[in-house]
Amino acid sequence: RSSAFEERRVFNCQFASAASDNNNNDQGSLIAVDWYSSGRTYSTDIEERWAFDYLATRTELYITDESHHEHGRPDLIESLSFGNKGVSSRSPPAAASMGQSFDAMATLLLHGPTSLPVAKRAMELERKLAEKLTRIRRDDSVFEEQANGDIDGLDELLESLGGQVLLSVTPVEHNSDNQQKQSQSHNNTHMVRIIAENNEDVYRALHFCLKECSEHFGGLEPYKERIHSSKTVREKSIPLSMQQEKETRENKGEDLEAIVDQLGLFPVQNNNKNHNNNAWFRMCTLSDSSLPVGSFAHSQGIEAAAQMQLFRDSDHTDPLLAKNLSQSCSIEALSDFVYSVSRSNARFSTPLVMAGYFLMQQSEQGLELDELHQLWSKIDDYTDTMLITNRPGRRASIDQGLGLIRIASSFSDDCDINHDSGNTADLWALISQSIDKNGMDAMQSRRPPTNGSSQTKGHAAPIYGILSAKLGITPLDSCRVFAFGAARDAVSAAVRLNLIGPAAGLSLLDRVGRKAVEDGLEEGLVGMLYSSREELGCDEFSSAMIDRWLQSVHTCAPMLDATQPLADLLQVRLFRT
């Protein structure tokens, strides 16, 4: 209790030069474990499960060659921040971000030829664990030798687990202008995420995955000495009603408008009544479910979580079960997941929406197109780097971003005040022309791109900020409406999957989603404020300020981060992601 921990891990790996194309010794390899547990979970005097004050962990991976020893932007960023006393006083108990039963989380970053046997075992374990819960699709092209039989020790591992373990593996496709680097790095980098109900099962999973590394450790198998029995014995933990604690927790949140004012970069909104009415109407239009940007094709991780049985109610004690559900679904578990999803989306997207909003303002003030292009590329590239370890989330962001670009011209300019000045029209043309169409086709078909590309992808959050600024919507309302859309889509997915009824879904959105959005917004805005302290009071444009805003982007829902990538494994799906 009362502990805090913050870390930043930076890894630099080389890849082979042209002269040593087939020499694995010239390619750097990395196997990095990052692991956290909930602490003492069976104390009878005081609840200590995930009772720390604050946890923030950030991992950056740079891949370099002989001609490029340093990169300005990492090839991969994994950033997580959550706790009981985070940057926001609204922050809920950390246990709410881990679900009602998961007491351990870990990530395994793999890169280079030495890591490929580990990735192979992790991917097979991912499939076997998911196969126990739902029907999955197989990709025999990944590792052809998997068809020859089970990997040694896998069946014994599955029998030895004492609780639920979720493991997801995401192959990382790096963006690069260098075609050789792109081809060599494809399927050479993987992010493995694990959440489990107890620590010993994490030991077992990591031991199984890392067993092939024993030759690099003098024959020693990592974590083997920490496994003391043939099967994990799981004690029954004290139940924790996280939803009740969230509802009774005193709300001392800060004034969000005041935080935006402290950033000092957004002018006071026009007081013209006609302008405000038009902005209000257009804000409602952007939040309408009929907006044709494909948001309802994505479940925000709800579908994968449902098929992984994260919402199961084995006791059938929920009074809404008989009335609203055709399957056993715990309303409390679903509420906690929706809360975590909505809050994490708001926390993650707020700095990105603000960055896009600021980009449009700079366009109106006459910033040169070359500088606008560099700034847009920086914002979009950083967003893509943050999402590159979550394929379904990345596809959803790009799908909706391209949808927003498509409908942007549908809004007339007759009610916009001072929004036809500067380079606003040129900015939209610049963004559209910079989108990597070939890369989009490859990503949507789940195939590697044929060559590297430095073109942008068109992610939803910054484009939403640009469009909101064009329509005269306030910065805070832009972030709020964007975050509301994610919460609405999550609840809508739960209704369409028959996890909850329409009336109960509306209640869930108002009771849980509303608070989650406000909590995530405050955390995102306070993070921006803290990260840009050195730039406050500067009226002139500063690229360094945008860099600091981007560095404040975090997720805060480990359960979502581990579950959402499993959507690509599901054989039967209603949603694209």
C-alpha positions in Angstrom: 0.0 0.0 0.0 1.0 3.7 -0.5 3.6 2.7 -3.1 4.3 4.3 -6.5 6.5 3.2 -9.4 7.3 4.7 -12.7 9.7 3.4 -15.3 10.8 4.0 -18.9 12.6 1.3 -20.8 14.4 2.1 -24.0 15.9 -0.6 -26.2 18.0 -0.2 -29.3 18.4 -3.1 -31.7 20.2 -3.4 -35.0 19.1 -5.2 -38.1 21.3 -6.9 -40.7 23.0 -4.9 -43.4 22.7 -5.8 -47.1 26.1 -7.5 -47.0 25.0 -9.8 -44.2 21.4 -10.4 -45.2 21.3 -14.0 -44.2 23.6 -13.7 -41.2 21.5 -13.8 -38.0 24.6 -12.9 -36.0 24.3 -9.4 -37.4 20.8 -8.9 -36.3 20.1 -7.7 -32.7 17.6 -9.7 -30.6 15.6 -8.7 -27.6 13.5 -10.7 -25.0 12.2 -8.3 -22.3 9.8 -9.3 -19.5 7.8 -6.7 -17.6 5.6 -8.2 -14.8 3.4 -6.8 -12.0 1.2 -8.5 -9.4 -1.6 -7.3 -7.2 0.2 -7.8 -3.9 -1.4 -9.6 -1.0 -4.8 -10.7 -2.1 -6.0 -12.8 0.9 -5.7 -10.4 3.7 -8.8 -10.5 6.0 -8.2 -7.2 7.7 -7.8 -4.7 4.8 -8.2 -4.9 1.1 -4.7 -4.8 -0.5 -5.5 -6.1 -4.0 -3.9 -3.6 -6.5 -3.7 -1.1 -3.6 -0.7 0.9 -4.8 -0.9 4.6 -5.4 0.5 4.8 -8.9 2.1 2.7 -11.6 3.4 4.0 -15.0 5.5 2.0 -17.4 6.7 3.0 -20.8 8.6 0.8 -23.3 10.3 2.2 -26.5 12.0 0.1 -29.1 14.3 1.6 -31.7 15.5 -0.5 -34.7 18.7 0.9 -36.3 21.1 0.0 -39.0 24.7 1.0 -40.0 23.5 4.2 -41.7 20.9 5.2 -39.1 22.3 4.8 -35.7 19.6 7.0 -34.1 15.9 7.5 -34.7 13.8 10.5 -33.8 10.8 8.3 -33.3 10.6 4.8 -31.8 9.5 1.9 -33.9 7.3 0.7 -31.0 5.8 2.4 -27.9 3.9 0.6 -25.1 2.7 3.0 -22.5 0.5 2.2 -19.5 -0.5 4.4 -16.5 -3.0 3.5 -13.8 -3.4 3.4 -10.0 -5.4 4.6 -7.0 -3.8 8.1 -6.8 -2.8 8.9 -10.4 -2.6 12.3 -12.1 -6.3 12.8 -11.5 -8.2 12.9 -8.3 -11.1 11.2 -10.1 -9.1 8.0 -10.6 -11.0 4.9 -9.5 -9.5 1.9 -7.7 -6.8 0.3 -9.7 -8.5 -3.1 -9.3 -11.3 -1.7 -11.6 -8.8 -1.8 -14.5 -7.9 -5.4 -13.9 -11.4 -7.0 -13.6 -12.7 -8.9 -10.6 -10.3 -11.8 -10.6 -7.0 -11.0 -12.4 -4.1 -10.6 -10.0 -1.1 -10.6 -12.3 -0.2 -8.9 -15.6 2.9 -9.2 -17.7 4.3 -8.2 -21.1 6.9 -9.9 -23.2 8.6 -7.9 -25.9 10.3 -10.0 -28.5 12.5 -8.9 -31.4 15.1 -10.5 -33.6 15.9 -14.0 -34.8 16.7 -15.3 -31.3 13.2 -14.5 -30.2 11.3 -16.3 -33.0 11.2 -19.7 -31.1 9.7 -17.9 -28.2 7.1 -16.2 -30.4 6.2 -19.5 -31.9 5.5 -21.1 -28.5 3.7 -18.0 -27.3 1.4 -18.0 -30.4 0.6 -21.7 -30.0 -0.2 -21.1 -26.3 -2.4 -18.2 -27.2 -4.4 -20.4 -29.6 -4.8 -23.2 -27.1 -5.9 -21.0 -24.3 -8.5 -19.3 -26.5 -9.6 -22.6 -28.0 -10.7 -23.8 -24.5 -13.2 -20.9 -24.4 -14.4 -20.4 -28.0 -13.9 -21.4 -31.7 -10.8 -19.9 -33.2 -9.4 -19.5 -36.7 -6.0 -21.0 -37.5 -3.3 -19.3 -39.6 -1.2 -22.1 -40.9 1.0 -19.8 -42.8 2.5 -18.3 -39.6 4.4 -21.5 -38.6 3.9 -24.4 -40.9 5.5 -26.8 -38.5 2.6 -26.3 -36.1 0.5 -28.7 -38.2 2.9 -31.5 -37.3 1.6 -31.8 -33.8 1.5 -30.0 -30.4 4.5 -28.3 -29.1 6.3 -30.4 -26.4 5.0 -29.6 -22.9 1.9 -27.6 -24.0 -0.7 -30.1 -22.8 1.0 -30.5 -19.4 1.0 -26.7 -19.1 -2.7 -26.4 -19.8 -3.5 -29.1 -17.2 -1.3 -27.4 -14.6 -3.0 -24.0 -14.7 -5.1 -23.2 -11.6 -7.1 -20.2 -12.9 -8.0 -18.3 -16.1 -5.0 -17.0 -18.2 -5.4 -14.7 -21.2 -2.5 -14.4 -23.5 -2.4 -12.4 -26.7 0.4 -12.1 -29.3 0.6 -9.2 -31.7 3.1 -9.4 -34.6 4.5 -5.8 -35.2 4.9 -4.5 -38.7 7.3 -1.6 -38.7 6.9 1.4 -40.9 10.1 2.3 -42.7 11.3 3.9 -45.9 13.9 1.2 -46.1 12.4 -1.8 -48.0 15.1 -4.1 -46.7 14.5 -3.2 -43.1 10.7 -3.6 -43.6 11.1 -7.1 -45.1 13.6 -8.3 -42.4 11.6 -6.9 -39.5 8.3 -8.3 -40.6 7.2 -11.1 -38.2 10.5 -10.4 -36.4 8.9 -8.4 -33.6 6.1 -9.5 -31.3 4.3 -8.1 -28.2 3.0 -10.7 -25.9 0.5 -9.6 -23.1 -0.5 -11.9 -20.3 -3.1 -11.4 -17.5 -3.8 -14.2 -15.0 -5.7 -14.9 -11.8 -2.5 -15.8 -10.0 1.2 -15.3 -10.2 2.2 -19.0 -10.4 0.3 -19.4 -13.7 2.3 -16.5 -15.1 5.5 -18.3 -14.0 4.2 -21.4 -15.9 3.3 -19.5 -19.0 6.6 -17.6 -19.2 8.6 -20.8 -18.5 6.8 -22.5 -21.4 7.4 -19.6 -23.8 11.1 -19.0 -22.8 12.1 -22.7 -22.6 13.8 -22.5 -26.0 16.1 -19.8 -24.6 17.9 -22.2 -22.2 20.8 -22.6 -24.7 21.6 -19.0 -24.2 21.7 -19.4 -20.4 24.0 -22.4 -20.0 21.1 -24.8 -20.1 19.0 -23.1 -17.4 15.3 -22.7 -18.2 14.0 -19.3 -17.1 11.5 -19.4 -14.2 11.7 -23.2 -13.9 12.9 -23.0 -10.3 9.8 -20.9 -9.3 7.4 -23.7 -10.2 7.0 -25.8 -7.1 4.0 -28.1 -7.8 2.5 -30.0 -10.7 -0.7 -27.8 -10.6 -1.4 -24.3 -9.3 -3.7 -24.3 -6.3 -5.9 -21.3 -6.3 -7.3 -20.0 -3.0 -10.7 -18.3 -3.0 -10.1 -14.5 -2.7 -12.3 -12.1 -0.8 -14.9 -10.7 -3.3 -14.5 -7.0 -4.0 -17.5 -5.0 -5.3 -15.5 -2.5 -7.4 -18.6 -0.9 -8.9 -19.9 -0.1 -5.4 -16.6 1.4 -4.5 -16.5 3.5 -7.7 -20.0 4.9 -7.0 -19.3 5.8 -3.3 -15.9 7.2 -4.0 -15.9 10.9 -3.4 -15.7 12.9 -6.6 -13.2 15.8 -6.2 -12.4 16.2 -9.8 -11.0 19.4 -11.2 -12.8 21.8 -13.4 -12.0 20.6 -16.9 -12.5 24.0 -18.5 -10.0 25.4 -16.1 -7.4 22.9 -17.2 -7.9 23.7 -20.8 -7.6 27.4 -20.0 -4.3 26.7 -18.2 -2.9 25.1 -21.4 -3.3 28.7 -22.8 -3.3 27.7 -26.5 -7.0 27.8 -27.4 -8.6 31.2 -27.7 -11.9 32.0 -26.0 -14.8 30.8 -28.1 -16.8 33.3 -30.1 -19.8 34.6 -28.2 -21.9 35.1 -31.4 -25.2 33.4 -30.7 -25.7 32.1 -34.2 -22.2 30.7 -34.3 -22.6 28.9 -31.0 -25.9 27.4 -32.0 -24.4 26.1 -35.2 -21.4 24.7 -33.3 -23.8 23.0 -30.8 -25.9 21.5 -33.6 -22.8 20.2 -35.4 -21.5 18.7 -32.1 -24.8 16.8 -31.8 -24.3 15.7 -35.5 -20.8 14.3 -34.8 -22.1 12.4 -31.8 -25.1 10.9 -33.7 -25.1 7.2 -34.2 -26.0 7.7 -37.9 -22.7 9.4 -38.7 -21.4 7.1 -41.6 -17.9 6.5 -40.3 -18.2 2.8 -39.5 -18.0 3.1 -35.7 -20.5 0.4 -35.1 -18.4 -2.1 -37.0 -16.1 -2.2 -33.9 -16.9 -3.5 -30.5 -14.2 -1.8 -28.4 -13.0 -5.2 -27.2 -16.4 -6.3 -26.0 -16.8 -9.2 -28.4 -13.4 -10.7 -27.7 -13.9 -10.3 -23.9 -17.3 -12.0 -24.2 -15.9 -15.0 -26.0 -13.1 -15.2 -23.5 -15.9 -15.5 -20.9 -14.8 -12.4 -18.9 -18.4 -11.6 -18.2 -19.5 -15.1 -17.1 -21.8 -15.4 -14.1 -21.5 -19.0 -12.9 -23.7 -18.5 -9.9 -26.6 -17.0 -11.8 -27.3 -14.6 -9.0 -27.8 -11.4 -11.1 -31.5 -10.3 -11.0 -31.2 -8.9 -14.5 -30.1 -12.3 -15.9 -33.5 -13.9 -16.5 -35.0 -10.7 -17.9 -32.3 -9.4 -20.2 -29.9 -12.2 -21.2 -30.0 -15.4 -23.0 -26.7 -16.4 -21.5 -25.0 -16.1 -18.1 -23.5 -12.6 -18.0 -22.5 -10.8 -14.9 -23.7 -7.2 -15.1 -21.1 -6.1 -12.6 -18.3 -7.6 -14.7 -19.7 -6.1 -17.8 -20.0 -2.7 -16.1 -16.4 -2.8 -14.9 -15.2 -3.7 -18.4 -17.2 -0.9 -20.0 -15.9 1.5 -17.4 -12.3 0.5 -18.1 -12.7 0.7 -21.9 -14.4 4.1 -21.8 -12.0 5.6 -19.4 -8.9 4.3 -21.2 -10.2 5.5 -24.6 -10.8 8.9 -23.2 -7.4 9.0 -21.5 -5.7 7.8 -24.6 -7.5 10.0 -27.1 -7.7 13.4 -25.3 -4.1 14.6 -26.1 -4.5 13.3 -29.7 -7.8 15.1 -30.3 -6.3 18.3 -28.8 -3.2 18.0 -31.0 -5.4 17.7 -34.1 -7.5 20.7 -32.9 -4.3 22.8 -32.4 -3.2 21.7 -35.9 -6.3 23.2 -37.5 -5.8 26.4 -35.5 -2.3 26.7 -36.8 -3.6 26.2 -40.3 -6.1 29.1 -39.8 -3.3 31.3 -38.6 -1.4 30.8 -41.8 1.3 28.3 -40.8 3.2 27.2 -43.9 2.0 24.0 -45.6 5.4 22.3 -45.2 5.2 22.9 -41.5 1.6 21.7 -41.4 2.6 18.5 -43.2 5.5 17.8 -40.8 3.2 18.4 -37.8 0.4 16.3 -39.1 2.9 13.5 -40.0 4.3 13.7 -36.5 0.9 13.4 -34.8 -0.4 10.6 -37.0 2.9 8.6 -36.9 3.0 8.8 -33.1 -0.6 7.6 -32.9 0.3 4.7 -35.2 3.3 3.8 -33.1 1.2 3.7 -30.0 -1.3 1.4 -31.6 1.0 -0.8 -33.5 1.0 -3.5 -30.8 -2.9 -3.7 -31.0 -3.9 -4.7 -34.5 -7.7 -4.6 -34.0 -7.5 -1.2 -32.2 -5.2 0.1 -34.9 -7.6 -1.0 -37.7 -10.6 0.5 -35.9 -8.8 3.9 -35.5 -7.8 4.0 -39.2 -11.2 2.9 -40.4 -13.0 5.6 -38.5 -10.3 8.2 -39.4 -10.8 7.6 -43.1 -14.5 7.7 -42.6 -14.2 11.2 -41.0 -12.1 12.4 -43.9 -14.8 11.1 -46.3 -17.6 13.0 -44.6 -15.7 16.2 -43.8 -16.8 17.8 -47.1 -20.5 17.2 -46.2 -20.5 20.0 -43.7 -21.2 23.4 -45.3 -19.0 26.4 -44.4 -21.7 29.0 -44.4 -21.9 29.1 -40.5 -18.2 28.9 -39.7 -16.7 32.1 -38.5 -13.0 32.7 -39.4 -12.7 29.1 -40.6 -12.1 29.9 -44.3 -8.8 31.8 -43.6 -5.3 30.5 -43.8 -4.6 27.0 -45.3 -7.7 25.1 -44.0 -8.8 23.8 -47.4 -5.2 22.9 -48.3 -4.8 21.1 -45.0 -7.6 18.7 -45.8 -6.2 18.1 -49.3 -2.7 17.5 -47.7 -4.1 15.0 -45.2 -6.0 13.1 -47.9 -3.0 13.0 -50.2 -0.6 11.8 -47.4 -2.7 8.7 -46.6 -0.9 5.5 -47.5 -3.6 3.7 -49.6 -1.4 0.7 -50.4 -0.6 0.3 -46.7 -4.3 0.4 -45.8 -5.2 -2.3 -48.2 -2.4 -4.5 -46.9 -3.4 -3.9 -43.3 -7.1 -4.6 -43.9 -6.3 -7.9 -45.6 -4.0 -8.7 -42.6 -1.0 -9.1 -45.0 2.4 -7.4 -44.7 2.9 -4.4 -47.0 5.0 -5.0 -50.1 7.4 -2.2 -49.2 8.0 0.3 -46.6 6.2 3.7 -46.6 6.5 6.9 -44.7 3.0 8.0 -45.6 0.5 8.6 -42.9 -2.4 6.3 -41.9 -5.2 8.8 -41.0 -6.0 7.9 -37.4 -9.4 8.9 -36.0 -8.5 10.9 -32.9 -6.4 13.7 -34.4 -8.7 13.9 -37.5 -11.7 14.3 -35.2 -9.9 17.2 -33.5 -9.2 18.8 -36.9 -12.8 18.4 -38.0 -14.2 19.7 -34.6 -12.0 22.9 -34.9 -13.2 23.4 -38.4 -16.8 23.3 -37.2 -16.2 25.7 -34.3 -16.8 23.1 -31.5 -14.8 23.9 -28.3 -11.7 21.8 -27.6 -13.2 20.2 -24.4 -16.4 19.3 -26.2 -14.4 17.8 -29.0 -12.7 15.4 -26.6 -15.9 14.7 -24.7 -17.9 13.8 -27.8 -15.2 11.6 -29.2 -14.9 9.8 -25.9 -18.7 9.5 -25.7 -18.7 7.7 -29.0 -16.3 5.0 -27.8 -18.4 4.5 -24.6 -21.6 4.4 -26.7 -20.1 1.9 -29.2 -19.0 -0.4 -26.3 -22.5 -0.5 -24.8 -24.1 -0.9 -28.2 -21.9 -3.9 -28.9 -22.9 -5.5 -25.6 -26.6 -5.0 -26.6 -26.1 -6.4 -30.1 -24.2 -9.4 -28.6 -27.2 -10.0 -26.4 -25.2 -9.5 -23.2 -27.6 -6.9 -21.9 -31.0 -5.5 -22.9 -31.5 -2.1 -24.6 -33.1 -0.5 -21.5 -30.4 -1.9 -19.2 -27.8 -0.8 -21.8 -29.0 2.8 -21.6 -28.8 2.7 -17.9 -25.3 1.3 -18.1 -24.2 4.1 -20.5 -25.6 6.8 -18.2 -24.4 5.3 -14.9 -21.0 4.0 -15.9 -20.0 5.5 -19.3 -20.7 9.1 -18.2 -18.4 8.9 -15.2 -15.7 6.9 -17.1 -15.5 9.6 -19.9 -15.2 12.5 -17.4 -12.5 10.6 -15.4 -10.5 9.7 -18.6 -10.8 13.3 -19.8 -9.4 14.8 -16.6 -6.5 12.3 -16.6 -5.7 13.1 -20.2 -5.9 16.9 -19.7 -3.9 16.9 -16.5 -1.3 14.7 -18.1 -1.0 17.2 -21.0 -0.7 20.0 -18.5 2.1 18.4 -16.5 4.0 17.3 -19.6 3.9 20.8 -21.2 4.8 22.9 -18.1 7.9 24.3 -19.7 5.9 25.5 -22.7 3.1 27.2 -20.7 2.9 31.0 -21.3 4.4 30.8 -24.7 2.0 32.2 -27.3 4.0 31.2 -30.3 3.8 27.9 -32.0 6.1 25.2 -30.5 6.7 21.8 -32.0 8.3 20.8 -28.7 4.9 21.4 -27.0 3.2 18.9 -29.4 6.0 16.4 -28.6 5.2 16.7 -24.9 1.5 16.3 -25.5 2.1 13.2 -27.4 4.4 11.8 -24.7 1.5 12.1 -22.3 -0.6 9.6 -24.2 -1.2 6.4 -22.1 -3.7 3.6 -21.8 -5.0 2.7 -18.4 -6.8 -0.6 -18.9 -4.5 -3.6 -18.9 -7.4 -6.1 -19.2 -8.5 -4.3 -22.5 -4.9 -4.2 -23.8 -4.5 -8.0 -23.3 -8.0 -8.9 -24.6 -8.6 -6.8 -27.7 -5.8 -8.3 -29.8 -7.6 -11.7 -29.4 -10.4 -10.5 -31.7 -8.3 -11.6 -34.7 -8.4 -15.2 -33.4 -12.2 -15.5 -33.3 -13.7 -17.8 -35.9 -17.2 -16.4 -35.5 -17.5 -12.6 -35.2 -20.2 -10.0 -35.5 -17.8 -7.1 -35.6 -14.7 -6.2 -37.6 -12.7 -5.7 -34.3 
